[in-house]
């Protein structure tokens, strides 16, 4: 899965820790994996800006991946990718 993670991280943020896309719905998307503000409560974060921290961003990404994998059998689905 590391190759897919690398691909998505590069596509989403060009591996920029501080990437923010304010035009995305739900308050924008943040960090390496461009996690949308929609996921803040799911990841039990205090605020969207917490997603700028790379360790938080990647842990939240893993939680989202695991949720999508168990629910839809496609962990990369939230990033519009197929496994």
C-alpha positions as CSV (number, residue, x, y, z in Angstrom):
1,X,0.0,0.0,0.0
2,X,3.0,2.3,0.4
3,X,3.2,2.9,-3.3
4,X,-0.4,4.0,-3.5
5,X,0.1,6.2,-0.4
6,X,3.1,7.9,-2.1
7,X,1.1,8.4,-5.3
8,X,-1.9,9.9,-3.5
9,X,0.2,12.1,-1.2
10,X,2.1,13.5,-4.2
11,X,-1.1,14.1,-6.2
12,X,-3.0,15.7,-3.3
13,X,-0.4,18.0,-1.8
14,X,2.9,17.5,-3.7
15,X,4.1,16.3,-0.3
16,X,3.6,19.8,1.2
17,X,3.0,19.5,4.9
18,X,1.2,22.8,4.9
19,X,-1.0,22.4,1.9
20,X,-4.5,23.8,2.3
21,X,-7.2,23.9,-0.3
22,X,-9.8,26.4,1.0
23,X,-12.1,25.8,-2.0
24,X,-13.0,22.3,-1.0
25,X,-16.4,21.9,0.7
26,X,-16.7,21.4,4.5
27,X,-14.1,24.0,5.3
28,X,-11.3,22.9,3.0
29,X,-8.8,20.1,2.8
30,X,-5.5,20.0,4.8
31,X,-2.0,18.5,4.9
32,X,-0.2,15.8,3.1
33,X,-3.3,13.7,2.2
34,X,-5.6,16.7,1.9
35,X,-8.1,15.4,4.4
36,X,-11.4,17.2,4.1
37,X,-12.8,19.1,7.1
38,X,-15.7,16.6,7.0
39,X,-13.4,14.1,8.8
40,X,-12.4,16.2,11.7
41,X,-15.0,14.8,14.1
42,X,-14.4,11.2,12.8
43,X,-10.7,11.6,13.6
44,X,-11.5,13.1,17.0
45,X,-9.6,16.3,16.3
46,X,-10.1,19.7,18.0
47,X,-9.9,21.7,14.8
48,X,-9.2,21.3,11.1
49,X,-5.8,22.9,11.4
50,X,-4.6,19.9,13.4
51,X,-4.4,18.1,10.1
52,X,-1.4,20.2,9.2
53,X,0.7,18.1,11.6
54,X,2.0,15.2,9.4
55,X,1.7,12.5,12.1
56,X,-1.9,13.5,12.8
57,X,-2.6,13.7,9.0
58,X,-1.3,10.2,8.3
59,X,-2.9,8.7,11.4
60,X,-6.2,10.2,10.4
61,X,-5.7,9.0,6.8
62,X,-5.2,5.5,8.1
63,X,-8.4,5.7,10.1
64,X,-10.3,6.9,7.0
65,X,-8.7,4.1,4.9
66,X,-9.7,1.5,7.5
67,X,-13.2,2.8,7.7
68,X,-13.6,2.8,3.9
69,X,-12.0,-0.6,3.6
70,X,-14.4,-2.2,6.1
71,X,-17.5,-0.3,4.9
72,X,-17.0,-0.2,1.1
73,X,-14.1,-2.7,0.6
74,X,-12.0,0.1,-0.9
75,X,-9.8,1.9,1.5
76,X,-8.6,4.4,-1.1
77,X,-12.1,5.3,-2.2
78,X,-12.2,8.6,-0.2
79,X,-9.2,9.7,-2.4
80,X,-11.0,8.4,-5.6
81,X,-8.6,5.6,-6.1
82,X,-9.2,1.8,-6.5
83,X,-7.2,-0.8,-4.7
